[in-house]
Amino acid sequence: MSLELKKALPTSAGRAGSDAVAATVSGVIADIRDRGDAAVREYSARFDNWSPAEFRLSAAEIDRIIATVPAQTIEDIRTVQANVRGFAEKQLASMLEFEVETAPGVFLGQKHNPVEAVGAYVPGGRYPLLASAHMTVLTAKVAGVKRVTACTPPIRGEIPAATIAAMHLAGADEILLLGGVQAVAAMAVGTETVGKVDMLAGPGNAYVAEAKRQLFGEVGIDLFAGPTEILIIADDTADPQLVAVDLLSQAEHGPDSPAILITTSETVGRAVLDHVDRLLPGMSTRDFAEPAWRDHGQVHVVSGLTEAFNLADEFASEHVQVLTENPRQALTSMNHYGALFLGEGTCVSYGDKVIGTNHTLPTRHAARYTGGLWVGKFLRTVTYQEVTNAASSAALGELCGRAARAEFFEGHARSGDIRASRVRGELPAWAK
């Protein structure tokens, strides 16, 4: 049994819009690649009305900006960053390096080498997004990244002081007051004053996301990110008001953010709809939350939790909040999600802002094949080999010769032959 109390509206977004974004982004990247800082400055003036003498903030400027941030905000940033750092350090500790001797004198090993340079983009737009600084800059530094360049745009012509403080306290090696495609492109391709990075991380608007997509391959990226998503699984023990509040907490991210409820109780589903109708008019972020709920909100009533978990797995949502009598059941019943939030004592907003897990997570069904940003994204797991035993090298050489010739790779085979022959004391036929 399945009943839809609220459906999402059919999408009207065609290729025209995305094609226009792609074309614009492609032009900006090409121009910055060709003209460097001059192009960066022009686009910053055009898109953000921002053209300072220098985009990079000096140490003195950073100190002056941070001094304007309220003491309580600084204390809160430090507390949140301690949570993020603590979890990231546990993740790092779980990644073991090892070396094993697989045969006499044959050593195989695994190491984790951090990316050398990372560009961390912290979006601004209408609001400062301090948490994105924690999630990108700090996580990269815990991984051991030597150089993190952090960029954030001005907000309505003003310096986002709290964001600058978060970047600095997270460990950014340089901070640029620069936003949009021009920031991402400058970090990826390098200019006269912006050092080239090896990887881009951090969320952004459609143009930033498209820039990361086009630059992927030339540099690495954390993941392809779309609009924020929330999916709540609720049974008849759930508090409808709490469910409604949590759905709208994510809808306020943007007018295209899906907010979905799957419940085993029609009573709960209808009560949630009533609470949303009462709450929306009074939200200060109604301009985003209302169209998000109107166009992308869904409420599904299902026959039981098995069906609820199965349907949730089909959505593969970025955030899955479980408000049921036994929320930990989801740990064994679900497979496809960016992050789970179990029980009414937690919520997606905790993950977004304060609890310590990373909030950069897969969207648009990408949770079916990837997880979110974590320490391991900034590390390259590499291997090494060493053979010190002559007999083992000869055995491998003979095996390599046969295996390579089965694939008609004569050059590979000879690399094995010559090592075996030096131990066996007889030249291979091709060398005589």
Secondary structure by P-SEA (a helix, b strand, c coil): ccccccccccccccaaaaaaaaaaaaaaaaaaaaccaaaaaaaaaaccccccccccccaaaaaaaaaaccaaaaaaaaaaaaaaaaaaaaaaaacccccccccccbbbbbbbbcccbbbbbbbbcccccaaaaaacaaaaaaacccbbbbbbbbcccccaaaaaaaaaaacccbbbccccaaaaaaaacccccbbbbcbbbbbbcaaaaaaaaaacccbbbccccccbbbbbbbcccccaaaaaaaaaccccccccbbbbbbcccaaaaaaaaaaaaaccccccccccaaaaaaccbbbbbcccaaaaaaaaaaacccbbbbbcccccccccccccccccccccccccccccccccccccccccccccccccccccccccbbbbbbbccaaaaaaaaaaaaaaaaaacaaaaaaaaaaaaaaaacccccccc
